[in-house]
């Protein structure tokens, strides 16, 4: 799916990661209905002969067989929006958006007025310039898309077509994922690869997505030195004219660094993609095969008094943890992330309690996150509402509800929404 720049960070950096792109939506039968034909107002040729040439160029860049030429059709804006809505609705069913809203608002990643379902169903389709339909293997282009953007959109969607044809196992694996942070990283690579190929083939200036620009030197840098230096590259540029998504820019950067180290044939990348946004942000962690620790919250539900049901469980990952802190992903604050789990419970009366367990590489990393999280809570609730807990924790009270955090070595816990009277015991007890 190709998106114009200018989408909100929330929609593209968070909401877009909670559903899957059309490239692996093999069950997305929502796009099977007859196509509504439209007269093209584009300035460039989309004849089968031209599309065949573009497909061959993409296939050569990806080192894959091109296969049959897909149909490319221009659709009126309303029809493309309808298809985008239908696709997102079908894929959004994998996540209970109501409960995810409650979970993220409880910890403050979403503001009270934000609505994840609106971000998905309104913000994203309005920015979609093209769609790839894996059922019919067709590409649809927005009628109002400026002619100068047409080629990059088609190239982008042709990458998705070849990903669908040659890497179905990756699509299916992500479609059945258990860890959303893992799926978020894989999706970033797949979309980033499409961005990288499209920018290369259209000759658009990438402003930092080239390896040369990231390292500030030629590509003949020794591999070990480049791996170390890559850790210092914390600013992720947004690619102009293509995608406002920070994740897609990260994915494009990751793909090009991978090509530098392992060659331009990316089959091995699709066989073993990054398993977390930490690996996506820090290529050295991917190259060394570092895996996050198990941060499963096993006992918190047993310690809640009354009738509570689990309504949401997911992994924030380094990327969203950085956003929660208000930091640039890959920068200080969330560095040293080593795993997390966020779990929400709902009572029969409709109340929510959210627990978030984070693990860190070192004590110093945990201290830095703990202090950054305290600053965030104090910006939200005011320093005057802070109360100390025996054992090292702190909590804040708002409207009778408590929001607390505690550090124990390399573990930092956050608990949101519990009654202020019981929060200290819940926070400090076994999870």
Helices and strands as residue ranges (DSSP letters): E 2-3, H 9-9, I 10-14, G 15-18, G 22-24, G 29-31, H 48-62, E 71-75, H 77-92, H 97-107, H 116-118, I 119-124, H 125-127, E 128-133, E 138-142, H 147-166, H 168-175, H 180-202, H 211-215, H 223-230, H 246-262, H 267-271, H 277-281, H 283-287, G 300-303, E 308-314, H 317-325, E 337-347, E 352-360, H 363-381, G 383-385, E 386-389, E 393-398, E 401-408, E 411-419, H 420-428
